[in-house]
């Protein structure tokens, strides 16, 4: 059966000679995998592979037979918001890779979750359109995403108490604690001045908190690149 849905591209793997299997977070069906034939063919007249780059916002018409099917097919696809800067800005593209990796490890539900979809979509649009003040975007994204995943952080005290109870090894100074509080309470673009060391320290703390709640989070490979571009 055919369905119209919006989607957010997360990743893809090569499949056979010229096809891919793309992982897409959809508004109607949650996280899903789709096979796209011929997208890597040299004879292809369009550069459709670009539609599956990290966080591309998509309009889709998809075939879905039932929940028992692990891989589905796409009938129609187009980008509904061409990016102005995200793929072309080194810092933004590094942030996008980090966000994509986090979503790939945390999004598991194969069903609709409209508030979560809209939050991710809003976050992607903000990052693409922001002129400045997005250097802490990834931290705020994690802090807000936790609420949609069912383990939201109510306040700084609760966060510090929980990570300490699980033996987090670092002790934050007042400057770091105040910055964390501002990031927790403020929206995207909230001005919080951090040096590279404190930004990494706060990020490590939030990821430790995530690992308390998500056993399979594992290593975040994009962290190394991110730490290099965010000075």
C-alpha positions as CSV (number, residue, x, y, z in Angstrom):
1,X,0.0,0.0,0.0
2,X,1.2,3.5,-0.8
3,X,1.6,6.2,1.9
4,X,2.8,9.8,1.9
5,X,5.1,10.8,4.7
6,X,7.9,13.1,5.5
7,X,11.3,11.7,6.4
8,X,14.7,12.6,7.7
9,X,17.6,10.8,6.1
10,X,20.0,9.2,8.6
11,X,22.4,6.9,6.7
12,X,22.7,4.4,3.9
13,X,24.8,1.3,3.0
14,X,25.7,0.0,-0.4
15,X,23.6,-2.9,-1.7
16,X,24.6,-5.0,-4.7
17,X,26.1,-3.2,-7.7
18,X,24.2,0.0,-7.9
19,X,21.7,0.2,-5.1
20,X,21.6,1.3,-1.5
21,X,19.6,0.5,1.7
22,X,18.7,3.8,3.4
23,X,17.8,4.3,7.0
24,X,15.2,7.1,7.3
25,X,13.2,8.4,10.2
26,X,9.7,8.9,9.0
27,X,6.8,10.8,10.4
28,X,4.3,7.9,9.9
29,X,6.4,4.8,10.6
30,X,9.2,5.9,12.8
31,X,12.6,4.4,11.9
32,X,12.5,2.4,8.7
33,X,14.9,1.0,6.0
34,X,14.3,1.4,2.3
35,X,16.0,-0.2,-0.7
36,X,16.6,2.2,-3.6
37,X,17.7,0.6,-6.9
38,X,20.1,2.1,-9.4
39,X,20.9,5.2,-7.4
40,X,24.7,4.5,-7.7
41,X,24.6,3.6,-11.4
42,X,26.9,5.6,-13.7
43,X,24.0,5.8,-16.2
44,X,21.7,7.5,-13.7
45,X,20.6,10.9,-15.0
46,X,20.1,12.4,-11.6
47,X,22.2,12.7,-8.5
48,X,19.6,11.0,-6.3
49,X,22.3,9.8,-3.9
50,X,22.5,13.4,-2.5
51,X,18.9,12.9,-1.1
52,X,20.3,10.4,1.4
53,X,23.0,12.6,2.9
54,X,22.8,13.1,6.7
55,X,19.6,14.9,7.9
56,X,18.2,15.7,4.4
57,X,14.5,16.5,4.9
58,X,12.4,14.5,2.5
59,X,8.9,14.2,1.1
60,X,8.2,10.5,0.4
61,X,5.7,8.2,-1.1
62,X,6.5,4.7,0.2
63,X,5.3,1.2,-0.2
64,X,4.5,-0.5,3.1
65,X,3.0,-4.0,3.3
66,X,3.2,-4.8,7.0
67,X,5.3,-4.6,10.1
68,X,6.8,-8.0,9.4
69,X,8.8,-6.5,6.5
70,X,12.2,-5.2,7.4
71,X,12.9,-3.4,4.2
72,X,10.5,-1.3,2.2
73,X,10.5,0.6,-1.1
74,X,10.2,4.2,-2.2
75,X,7.8,5.2,-5.0
76,X,8.5,8.9,-5.0
77,X,11.1,11.1,-3.2
78,X,12.1,14.7,-3.2
79,X,13.8,17.1,-0.8
80,X,11.3,19.5,0.8
81,X,13.9,21.9,2.2
82,X,17.1,22.3,0.2
83,X,19.9,23.2,2.7
84,X,21.3,26.6,2.5
85,X,24.5,25.9,4.5
86,X,24.5,22.7,6.5
87,X,26.4,20.4,4.0
88,X,28.8,23.2,3.0
89,X,29.9,24.5,6.4
90,X,32.6,22.4,8.1
91,X,31.3,22.9,11.7
92,X,27.7,22.4,10.7
93,X,28.3,19.3,8.7
94,X,30.4,17.9,11.6
95,X,27.5,18.6,14.0
96,X,25.1,17.0,11.5
97,X,27.3,13.8,11.5
98,X,27.2,13.7,15.3
99,X,23.4,14.2,15.4
100,X,22.9,11.5,12.7
101,X,25.0,9.0,14.7
102,X,23.2,9.7,17.9
103,X,19.8,9.3,16.2
104,X,20.9,6.1,14.5
105,X,21.8,4.6,17.9
106,X,18.7,5.9,19.8
107,X,15.8,5.8,17.5
108,X,14.3,2.3,17.7
109,X,10.5,2.6,17.4
110,X,8.9,1.6,14.1
111,X,5.8,3.7,14.7
112,X,4.7,7.3,14.5
113,X,5.9,9.8,17.1
114,X,4.9,13.2,15.7
115,X,6.4,15.3,18.6
116,X,9.8,13.6,18.2
117,X,9.7,14.0,14.4
118,X,8.9,17.7,14.7
119,X,11.6,18.2,17.3
120,X,14.2,16.7,15.0
121,X,13.0,18.6,12.0
122,X,13.0,21.9,13.9
123,X,16.5,21.2,15.1
124,X,17.8,20.5,11.6
125,X,16.2,23.6,10.2
126,X,17.6,25.7,13.0
127,X,21.2,24.4,12.4
128,X,20.9,25.0,8.7
129,X,19.6,28.6,9.1
130,X,21.7,29.7,12.1
131,X,24.3,32.4,11.3
132,X,26.0,32.2,14.7
133,X,25.7,30.9,18.2
134,X,25.4,27.2,17.2
135,X,28.6,26.0,18.7
136,X,26.7,24.3,21.6
137,X,23.9,23.0,19.4
138,X,24.9,19.3,19.9
139,X,24.8,19.6,23.7
140,X,21.4,21.3,23.6
141,X,20.2,18.7,21.1
142,X,21.1,15.9,23.5
143,X,19.6,17.6,26.5
144,X,16.3,18.1,24.6
145,X,16.2,14.7,22.8
146,X,16.4,12.9,26.2
147,X,12.9,14.1,27.0
148,X,11.5,12.6,23.9
149,X,13.3,9.3,24.5
150,X,11.8,9.0,28.0
151,X,14.6,10.0,30.3
152,X,14.4,13.8,30.3
153,X,16.6,15.9,32.5
154,X,14.5,18.1,34.8
155,X,17.2,20.2,36.3
156,X,21.0,20.4,36.9
157,X,20.8,18.9,40.4
158,X,19.1,15.7,39.1
159,X,21.6,15.4,36.3
160,X,24.6,15.7,38.7
161,X,23.1,13.4,41.3
162,X,22.4,10.7,38.7
163,X,25.8,10.7,37.1
164,X,27.6,10.7,40.4
165,X,25.5,7.8,41.6
166,X,26.9,5.9,38.6
167,X,30.5,7.0,39.4
168,X,31.1,9.6,36.8
169,X,34.8,10.4,37.3
170,X,34.9,14.1,36.7
171,X,34.0,16.9,39.1
172,X,32.7,20.1,37.4
173,X,33.7,23.6,38.6
174,X,31.2,26.4,39.1
175,X,31.8,27.8,35.6
176,X,31.0,24.5,34.0
177,X,27.9,24.0,36.2
178,X,26.5,27.4,35.5
179,X,27.1,26.8,31.7
180,X,25.3,23.5,31.9
181,X,22.4,25.0,33.7
182,X,22.0,27.7,30.9
183,X,22.2,25.1,28.2
184,X,19.6,23.0,30.0
185,X,17.2,25.8,30.5
186,X,17.7,27.8,27.3
187,X,16.7,27.1,23.7
188,X,18.9,26.9,20.6
189,X,21.1,30.0,20.2
190,X,21.3,30.7,23.9
191,X,24.6,32.5,24.4
192,X,26.9,30.4,26.6
193,X,30.6,31.1,26.2
194,X,32.7,27.9,26.7
195,X,36.3,27.1,26.0
196,X,37.1,23.8,24.2
197,X,37.9,21.9,27.4
198,X,34.7,22.7,29.2
199,X,32.6,22.1,26.1
200,X,34.1,18.6,25.8
201,X,33.7,18.0,29.5
202,X,29.9,18.9,29.4
203,X,29.4,16.7,26.3
204,X,31.1,13.8,28.0
205,X,28.9,14.2,31.0
206,X,25.7,14.2,28.9
207,X,26.9,11.2,26.9
208,X,27.6,9.4,30.2
209,X,24.1,10.1,31.2
210,X,22.8,8.7,28.0
211,X,24.8,5.5,28.5
212,X,23.1,5.0,31.9
213,X,19.8,4.8,30.0
214,X,20.8,3.3,26.7
215,X,23.1,0.3,27.1
216,X,23.8,-0.1,23.4
217,X,24.9,3.5,22.8
218,X,28.5,2.4,22.6
219,X,31.3,4.5,21.0
220,X,30.4,7.7,19.2
221,X,32.8,7.8,16.3
222,X,32.0,11.3,15.2
223,X,33.3,12.8,18.5
224,X,36.9,13.0,17.4
225,X,36.1,15.1,14.3
226,X,33.7,17.2,16.3
227,X,36.2,18.0,19.0
228,X,38.7,19.1,16.3
229,X,36.3,21.6,14.5
230,X,34.8,23.1,17.7
231,X,37.6,25.2,19.2
